[in-house]
Amino acid sequence: MEKDFSKIERHPFTPFLPEGCKVVLCGTFPPKQNKWSMDFFYPNFQNDMWRIFGNIFYKDKDRFFNKEKKTIDKAGIQQMLIRYKIGIGETATEVVRLKENASDKFLEIITPVNLTKLFSNAPYCEVIATTGEKAASVIASLTNTEIPKMGEHISCSAALEDGSKRDFIHWRCPSTSRAYPMALEKKEAYYREMLSFAGIIK
């Protein structure tokens, strides 16, 4: 499929990196703005990321969702991320959509995440948790490592601005899109295991 580089999109959100964050969640790219229910990561009302985290930390998958207004509680999500020292960013800063949707299958990554800059802004990060195969492939490419299997992790390193290396764990989690054929409970189990490994939960 021919790429139209006149349609390059820059990521609309800057990484959210709470002080002392130990884990940074990294997906690929948000959907078109007409699919947003808030101006923050995973803004699609149908995406299950914040249902999973609502269940993990508050035993309520609908904690951040207003079903009547079809809105998502951005402030509440950010407070949760700050409290539990979880950052969130993406593996791509510029992309071209080969089709007018958010499917990773039709997403051409033009500019990947700058890991040096990411770790400079998140000096305590020990785990990058990729949320889907495409995101996992980007981190693997940047670190010259294998793509971890679902629910598994691999040791990686990235160069820092002072020339030193930052060792970290690349942990692959499932996509939280409804298009990914896995039950919510099973997806949640993968995220629980990753957060337990990182010492965020017991």
Backbone as CSV, one residue per row, in Angstrom:
resi,resn,N_x,N_y,N_z,CA_x,CA_y,CA_z,C_x,C_y,C_z
1,MET,0.848,-1.204,0.000,0.000,0.000,0.000,0.885,1.256,0.000
2,GLU,0.604,2.185,-0.886,1.434,3.381,-1.032,1.230,4.330,0.135
3,LYS,2.343,4.836,0.679,2.283,5.760,1.810,2.117,7.188,1.320
4,ASP,1.305,7.954,1.999,1.119,9.367,1.680,1.756,10.179,2.801
5,PHE,3.008,10.619,2.572,3.743,11.306,3.620,3.238,12.727,3.864
6,SER,2.302,13.179,3.041,1.674,14.473,3.326,0.705,14.343,4.505
7,LYS,0.427,13.110,4.888,-0.524,12.863,5.975,0.157,12.443,7.268
8,ILE,1.395,12.830,7.438,2.105,12.508,8.679,1.402,13.191,9.859
9,GLU,1.142,12.413,10.885,0.520,12.937,12.113,1.537,12.901,13.249
10,ARG,1.604,13.988,13.992,2.415,14.019,15.210,1.547,13.609,16.385
11,HIS,2.158,12.942,17.337,1.392,12.501,18.499,0.825,13.702,19.247
12,PRO,-0.470,13.656,19.596,-1.096,14.824,20.213,-0.792,15.014,21.694
13,PHE,-0.248,13.996,22.359,-0.006,14.095,23.802,1.479,13.968,24.120
14,THR,1.937,14.741,25.100,3.298,14.566,25.600,3.282,13.436,26.620
15,PRO,4.386,12.699,26.758,4.410,11.609,27.733,4.039,12.114,29.131
16,PHE,3.280,11.302,29.841,2.882,11.623,31.216,3.776,10.800,32.129
17,LEU,4.723,11.459,32.787,5.759,10.766,33.547,5.804,11.295,34.977
18,PRO,4.990,10.722,35.871,4.995,11.172,37.263,6.373,11.034,37.898
19,GLU,6.655,11.873,38.854,7.936,11.817,39.554,8.135,10.430,40.173
20,GLY,9.280,9.841,39.901,9.600,8.539,40.482,8.952,7.360,39.787
21,CYS,8.365,7.565,38.606,7.649,6.451,37.967,8.609,5.302,37.660
22,LYS,8.139,4.095,37.956,8.935,2.877,37.778,8.584,2.139,36.494
23,VAL,7.361,2.352,36.033,6.861,1.688,34.831,6.373,2.753,33.856
24,VAL,6.658,2.567,32.579,6.081,3.425,31.547,5.345,2.527,30.548
25,LEU,4.037,2.755,30.430,3.231,2.048,29.444,3.457,2.686,28.080
26,CYS,3.694,1.877,27.061,3.929,2.414,25.721,3.121,1.645,24.683
27,GLY,2.171,2.332,24.078,1.409,1.759,22.976,1.940,2.295,21.670
28,THR,1.055,2.547,20.714,1.501,3.062,19.421,0.990,4.475,19.153
29,PHE,-0.319,4.630,19.004,-0.860,5.927,18.593,-2.358,5.953,18.882
30,PRO,-2.901,7.114,19.269,-4.339,7.193,19.541,-5.161,7.225,18.262
31,PRO,-6.459,7.003,18.376,-7.322,7.073,17.197,-7.513,8.517,16.742
32,LYS,-8.210,8.684,15.646,-8.580,10.029,15.199,-9.376,10.734,16.300
33,GLN,-9.284,12.066,16.330,-9.854,12.842,17.422,-11.369,12.662,17.565
34,ASN,-12.049,12.322,16.480,-13.501,12.151,16.589,-13.880,10.913,17.405
35,LYS,-12.881,10.106,17.781,-13.108,8.930,18.614,-12.758,9.174,20.088
36,TRP,-12.313,10.386,20.398,-11.867,10.668,21.760,-13.037,10.941,22.705
37,SER,-12.870,10.459,23.947,-13.787,10.820,25.027,-13.066,11.642,26.090
38,MET,-11.779,11.912,25.866,-10.956,12.799,26.702,-9.688,13.088,25.923
39,ASP,-8.942,14.095,26.350,-7.690,14.430,25.664,-6.510,13.872,26.460
40,PHE,-6.400,12.548,26.429,-5.328,11.848,27.139,-5.158,10.481,26.484
41,PHE,-4.161,9.772,26.904,-3.867,8.471,26.325,-5.035,7.500,26.479
42,TYR,-5.216,6.650,25.490,-6.328,5.701,25.424,-7.662,6.423,25.602
43,PRO,-7.953,7.358,24.685,-9.140,8.200,24.831,-10.423,7.600,24.279
44,ASN,-10.319,6.477,23.577,-11.513,5.867,22.987,-12.347,5.194,24.073
45,PHE,-13.624,5.528,24.142,-14.507,4.992,25.170,-14.555,3.468,25.127
46,GLN,-14.329,2.879,23.959,-14.413,1.434,23.814,-13.108,0.718,24.188
47,ASN,-12.007,1.458,24.301,-10.750,0.820,24.679,-10.798,0.426,26.155
48,ASP,-10.203,-0.713,26.488,-10.340,-1.254,27.845,-9.165,-0.943,28.774
49,MET,-8.214,-0.131,28.360,-7.062,0.145,29.222,-7.493,0.637,30.605
50,TRP,-8.363,1.643,30.638,-8.706,2.232,31.933,-9.736,1.402,32.688
51,ARG,-10.415,0.481,32.020,-11.239,-0.511,32.728,-10.336,-1.499,33.462
52,ILE,-9.282,-1.921,32.791,-8.326,-2.834,33.410,-7.706,-2.198,34.652
53,PHE,-7.276,-0.954,34.530,-6.627,-0.303,35.670,-7.632,0.056,36.764
54,GLY,-8.861,0.363,36.386,-9.897,0.583,37.389,-10.132,-0.667,38.212
55,ASN,-10.132,-1.811,37.549,-10.320,-3.085,38.229,-9.136,-3.423,39.124
56,ILE,-7.924,-3.213,38.617,-6.723,-3.568,39.364,-6.597,-2.754,40.649
57,PHE,-6.802,-1.444,40.557,-6.531,-0.591,41.708,-7.761,-0.256,42.545
58,TYR,-8.968,-0.352,41.959,-10.166,0.058,42.698,-11.278,-0.996,42.668
59,LYS,-10.999,-2.148,42.026,-11.993,-3.224,41.917,-13.290,-2.719,41.291
60,ASP,-13.134,-1.806,40.335,-14.290,-1.213,39.664,-13.886,-0.857,38.238
61,LYS,-14.278,-1.673,37.272,-13.859,-1.439,35.895,-14.480,-0.183,35.297
62,ASP,-15.555,0.310,35.908,-16.222,1.503,35.367,-15.880,2.772,36.144
63,ARG,-14.884,2.701,37.004,-14.561,3.840,37.873,-14.313,5.125,37.091
64,PHE,-13.666,5.020,35.948,-13.277,6.211,35.200,-14.222,6.542,34.043
65,PHE,-15.362,5.854,33.979,-16.258,5.996,32.831,-17.628,6.531,33.219
66,ASN,-18.093,7.518,32.470,-19.462,8.017,32.603,-20.236,7.500,31.397
67,LYS,-21.029,6.470,31.622,-21.711,5.804,30.509,-22.748,6.700,29.845
68,GLU,-23.412,7.549,30.626,-24.447,8.410,30.050,-23.844,9.476,29.145
69,LYS,-22.754,10.089,29.597,-22.133,11.163,28.829,-21.066,10.652,27.860
70,LYS,-20.716,9.360,27.988,-19.664,8.764,27.159,-18.341,9.507,27.326
71,THR,-18.015,9.825,28.577,-16.776,10.531,28.877,-15.897,9.662,29.776
72,ILE,-14.608,9.999,29.808,-13.636,9.298,30.639,-12.996,10.320,31.572
73,ASP,-12.781,9.929,32.817,-12.284,10.825,33.864,-10.764,10.973,33.771
74,LYS,-10.317,11.930,32.977,-8.887,12.169,32.790,-8.186,12.496,34.112
75,ALA,-8.756,13.386,34.912,-8.128,13.798,36.167,-7.976,12.609,37.115
76,GLY,-9.010,11.781,37.186,-8.946,10.610,38.054,-7.874,9.629,37.619
77,ILE,-7.741,9.438,36.312,-6.711,8.552,35.778,-5.323,9.101,36.101
78,GLN,-5.133,10.392,35.902,-3.827,10.984,36.182,-3.476,10.889,37.660
79,GLN,-4.453,11.085,38.540,-4.208,10.936,39.975,-3.776,9.510,40.310
80,MET,-4.424,8.539,39.686,-4.056,7.139,39.892,-2.622,6.882,39.438
81,LEU,-2.271,7.384,38.249,-0.933,7.164,37.717,0.137,7.799,38.601
82,ILE,-0.160,8.984,39.117,0.775,9.657,40.031,0.929,8.852,41.318
83,ARG,-0.193,8.407,41.857,-0.177,7.661,43.124,0.642,6.383,43.026
84,TYR,0.495,5.681,41.910,1.164,4.389,41.772,2.442,4.448,40.935
85,LYS,2.879,5.662,40.629,4.154,5.875,39.929,4.218,5.103,38.605
86,ILE,3.197,5.329,37.792,3.120,4.708,36.473,3.100,5.809,35.426
87,GLY,4.022,5.748,34.484,4.056,6.708,33.399,3.370,6.142,32.166
88,ILE,3.133,7.009,31.209,2.514,6.554,29.962,3.016,7.415,28.806
89,GLY,3.371,6.748,27.729,3.836,7.432,26.528,3.451,6.589,25.327
90,GLU,4.223,6.688,24.265,3.957,5.869,23.084,5.281,5.467,22.447
91,THR,5.239,4.497,21.552,6.448,4.090,20.842,6.621,4.837,19.527
92,ALA,5.670,5.697,19.173,5.766,6.476,17.937,5.412,7.930,18.212
93,THR,6.189,8.834,17.643,5.863,10.259,17.757,5.289,10.809,16.455
94,GLU,5.580,10.130,15.339,5.005,10.515,14.044,4.619,9.250,13.277
95,VAL,3.431,9.282,12.688,2.959,8.125,11.923,2.205,8.585,10.681
96,VAL,1.991,7.638,9.786,1.053,7.804,8.682,0.038,6.680,8.802
97,ARG,-1.240,7.039,8.777,-2.292,6.024,8.781,-2.525,5.581,7.335
98,LEU,-2.320,4.310,7.079,-2.535,3.795,5.730,-4.014,3.609,5.447
99,LYS,-4.798,3.536,6.509,-6.253,3.580,6.409,-6.733,4.539,7.488
100,GLU,-7.927,5.043,7.355,-8.429,6.059,8.276,-8.972,5.428,9.564
101,ASN,-8.071,4.698,10.253,-8.459,4.115,11.533,-7.223,4.023,12.420
102,ALA,-7.391,3.427,13.597,-6.285,3.353,14.548,-5.628,1.980,14.573
103,SER,-5.956,1.121,13.619,-5.404,-0.230,13.596,-3.887,-0.207,13.426
104,ASP,-3.183,-0.922,14.298,-1.731,-1.011,14.184,-1.307,-1.625,12.857
105,LYS,-2.147,-2.489,12.332,-1.832,-3.174,11.076,-1.634,-2.189,9.936
106,PHE,-2.349,-1.065,10.009,-2.282,-0.069,8.941,-1.645,1.237,9.431
107,LEU,-0.680,1.095,10.356,0.010,2.248,10.911,1.480,2.188,10.506
108,GLU,1.924,3.178,9.767,3.325,3.268,9.360,4.034,4.220,10.306
109,ILE,4.986,3.699,11.065,5.691,4.538,12.035,6.827,5.279,11.328
110,ILE,6.753,6.586,11.364,7.744,7.430,10.708,8.871,7.779,11.677
111,THR,8.507,8.201,12.881,9.501,8.560,13.901,9.182,7.805,15.184
112,PRO,10.056,6.914,15.615,9.807,6.190,16.862,10.175,7.026,18.081
113,VAL,9.809,6.524,19.238,10.122,7.193,20.494,11.639,7.348,20.645
114,ASN,12.046,8.437,21.250,13.450,8.672,21.579,13.683,8.129,22.993
115,LEU,14.269,6.939,23.083,14.446,6.310,24.398,15.398,7.104,25.285
116,THR,16.387,7.741,24.681,17.316,8.565,25.474,16.556,9.668,26.200
117,LYS,15.698,10.343,25.473,14.902,11.425,26.065,13.907,10.884,27.079
118,LEU,13.285,9.753,26.753,12.310,9.160,27.670,12.944,8.851,29.017
119,PHE,14.098,8.196,28.993,14.738,7.829,30.254,15.324,9.042,30.976
120,SER,15.668,10.076,30.238,16.121,11.314,30.889,14.990,11.948,31.688
121,ASN,13.773,11.804,31.170,12.606,12.374,31.851,11.968,11.409,32.849
122,ALA,12.398,10.149,32.815,11.880,9.145,33.754,13.069,8.367,34.316
123,PRO,13.887,9.022,35.151,15.158,8.428,35.587,15.019,7.187,36.467
124,TYR,13.825,6.944,37.013,13.644,5.768,37.875,12.903,4.637,37.168
125,CYS,12.629,4.817,35.892,11.891,3.796,35.148,12.721,2.526,35.023
126,GLU,12.116,1.404,35.382,12.772,0.100,35.296,12.103,-0.810,34.267
127,VAL,10.834,-0.503,33.939,10.067,-1.366,33.040,9.357,-0.525,31.990
128,ILE,9.541,-0.871,30.733,8.685,-0.357,29.665,7.733,-1.490,29.303
129,ALA,6.445,-1.234,29.484,5.424,-2.234,29.188,4.746,-1.865,27.878
130,THR,5.016,-2.626,26.835,4.399,-2.340,25.545,3.024,-2.988,25.472
131,THR,2.090,-2.251,24.870,0.690,-2.672,24.882,0.251,-3.109,23.489
132,GLY,0.842,-4.209,23.041,0.502,-4.733,21.728,1.740,-5.105,20.933
133,GLU,1.541,-5.876,19.882,2.659,-6.403,19.094,3.428,-5.310,18.366
134,LYS,2.724,-4.349,17.789,3.401,-3.287,17.035,4.315,-2.481,17.951
135,ALA,3.801,-2.104,19.110,4.609,-1.349,20.068,5.817,-2.167,20.513
136,ALA,5.595,-3.457,20.752,6.695,-4.330,21.172,7.768,-4.409,20.085
137,SER,7.340,-4.423,18.833,8.299,-4.522,17.729,9.153,-3.257,17.621
138,VAL,8.578,-2.104,17.960,9.344,-0.855,17.910,10.455,-0.859,18.952
139,ILE,10.113,-1.216,20.200,11.125,-1.249,21.259,12.198,-2.287,20.942
140,ALA,11.784,-3.433,20.425,12.762,-4.460,20.048,13.710,-3.938,18.968
141,SER,13.165,-3.214,18.001,13.984,-2.662,16.928,14.976,-1.633,17.455
142,LEU,14.521,-0.779,18.371,15.378,0.273,18.916,16.490,-0.272,19.806
143,THR,16.260,-1.441,20.393,17.233,-2.017,21.329,17.964,-3.230,20.755
144,ASN,17.676,-3.540,19.485,18.308,-4.702,18.833,18.118,-5.983,19.632
145,THR,16.893,-6.205,20.060,16.553,-7.397,20.836,15.387,-8.119,20.173
146,GLU,15.074,-9.292,20.672,13.934,-10.045,20.182,12.638,-9.425,20.708
147,ILE,11.558,-9.655,19.990,10.242,-9.230,20.476,9.790,-10.230,21.529
148,PRO,9.512,-9.793,22.750,9.059,-10.751,23.767,7.723,-11.370,23.379
149,LYS,7.521,-12.604,23.808,6.217,-13.227,23.635,5.241,-12.583,24.610
150,MET,3.957,-12.746,24.341,2.929,-12.162,25.208,3.131,-12.592,26.660
151,GLY,3.150,-11.613,27.564,3.292,-11.901,28.975,4.707,-12.204,29.418
152,GLU,5.654,-12.069,28.499,7.051,-12.324,28.844,7.854,-11.028,28.745
153,HIS,9.088,-11.102,29.212,9.909,-9.891,29.197,11.332,-10.217,28.795
154,ILE,12.051,-9.166,28.456,13.430,-9.308,28.002,14.238,-8.130,28.539
155,SER,15.506,-8.377,28.846,16.387,-7.315,29.332,16.912,-6.505,28.160
156,CYS,16.899,-5.192,28.309,17.335,-4.274,27.244,18.195,-3.180,27.848
157,SER,18.782,-2.376,26.980,19.487,-1.180,27.438,19.335,-0.088,26.400
158,ALA,19.442,1.137,26.863,19.346,2.301,25.985,20.438,3.291,26.377
159,ALA,20.934,4.021,25.399,21.969,5.014,25.661,21.364,6.255,26.298
160,LEU,22.064,6.822,27.252,21.648,8.073,27.877,22.459,9.237,27.310
161,GLU,22.040,10.446,27.649,22.677,11.637,27.079,24.141,11.769,27.496
162,ASP,24.508,11.236,28.666,25.890,11.342,29.129,26.780,10.211,28.600
163,GLY,26.213,9.380,27.727,26.995,8.298,27.137,26.908,6.983,27.886
164,SER,26.290,7.003,29.052,26.123,5.768,29.817,24.937,4.975,29.283
165,LYS,24.703,3.822,29.851,23.611,2.953,29.413,22.572,2.819,30.526
166,ARG,21.325,2.721,30.137,20.254,2.443,31.088,19.714,1.051,30.801
167,ASP,19.859,0.163,31.758,19.287,-1.166,31.632,17.821,-1.115,32.065
168,PHE,16.978,-1.815,31.324,15.570,-1.849,31.690,14.946,-3.143,31.191
169,ILE,13.739,-3.407,31.641,12.983,-4.582,31.230,11.912,-4.168,30.228
170,HIS,11.868,-4.866,29.116,10.786,-4.681,28.143,9.793,-5.809,28.365
171,TRP,8.598,-5.438,28.837,7.556,-6.412,29.154,6.410,-6.230,28.165
172,ARG,6.054,-7.306,27.497,4.990,-7.215,26.500,3.633,-7.606,27.087
173,CYS,2.716,-6.664,27.021,1.336,-6.877,27.444,0.427,-6.911,26.207
174,PRO,-0.800,-7.382,26.358,-1.708,-7.413,25.206,-2.290,-6.045,24.882
175,SER,-2.723,-5.902,23.658,-3.470,-4.713,23.266,-4.766,-4.643,24.075
176,THR,-5.165,-3.438,24.428,-6.429,-3.268,25.165,-7.570,-2.873,24.244
177,SER,-7.302,-2.880,22.936,-8.364,-2.602,21.968,-9.390,-3.727,21.980
178,ARG,-10.655,-3.370,21.792,-11.706,-4.382,21.687,-11.497,-5.259,20.448
179,ALA,-10.738,-4.741,19.480,-10.497,-5.511,18.257,-9.570,-6.697,18.519
180,TYR,-8.829,-6.655,19.633,-7.930,-7.763,19.952,-8.732,-8.845,20.655
181,PRO,-8.791,-10.047,20.099,-9.705,-11.081,20.588,-9.236,-11.786,21.855
182,MET,-9.378,-11.104,22.983,-9.033,-11.700,24.274,-9.975,-11.123,25.322
183,ALA,-10.455,-11.961,26.217,-11.387,-11.515,27.257,-10.723,-10.476,28.161
184,LEU,-11.526,-9.536,28.639,-11.024,-8.476,29.514,-10.278,-9.053,30.716
185,GLU,-10.831,-10.076,31.328,-10.225,-10.674,32.522,-8.842,-11.248,32.222
186,LYS,-8.695,-11.828,31.047,-7.403,-12.398,30.690,-6.388,-11.293,30.410
187,LYS,-6.825,-10.235,29.730,-5.931,-9.097,29.508,-5.483,-8.519,30.848
188,GLU,-6.440,-8.363,31.754,-6.128,-7.805,33.076,-5.069,-8.634,33.789
189,ALA,-5.142,-9.952,33.655,-4.186,-10.828,34.324,-2.759,-10.543,33.858
190,TYR,-2.579,-10.253,32.571,-1.253,-9.929,32.057,-0.733,-8.627,32.674
191,TYR,-1.607,-7.635,32.787,-1.184,-6.360,33.363,-0.902,-6.498,34.851
192,ARG,-1.676,-7.291,35.547,-1.421,-7.548,36.972,-0.032,-8.174,37.174
193,GLU,0.281,-9.143,36.331,1.577,-9.814,36.455,2.718,-8.829,36.236
194,MET,2.585,-7.956,35.242,3.620,-6.965,34.981,3.765,-5.999,36.142
195,LEU,2.660,-5.513,36.674,2.707,-4.564,37.793,3.246,-5.210,39.059
196,SER,2.977,-6.486,39.241,3.535,-7.216,40.382,5.045,-7.353,40.239
197,PHE,5.493,-7.691,39.051,6.934,-7.786,38.782,7.638,-6.481,39.092
198,ALA,6.989,-5.361,38.738,7.596,-4.039,38.934,7.470,-3.544,40.371
199,GLY,6.779,-4.296,41.219,6.621,-3.903,42.614,5.545,-2.869,42.854
200,ILE,4.680,-2.648,41.860,3.598,-1.666,42.006,2.466,-2.247,42.835
201,ILE,2.172,-3.522,42.617,1.158,-4.216,43.415,1.762,-5.512,43.930
202,LYS,1.098,-6.118,44.905,1.582,-7.385,45.480,0.911,-8.546,44.757
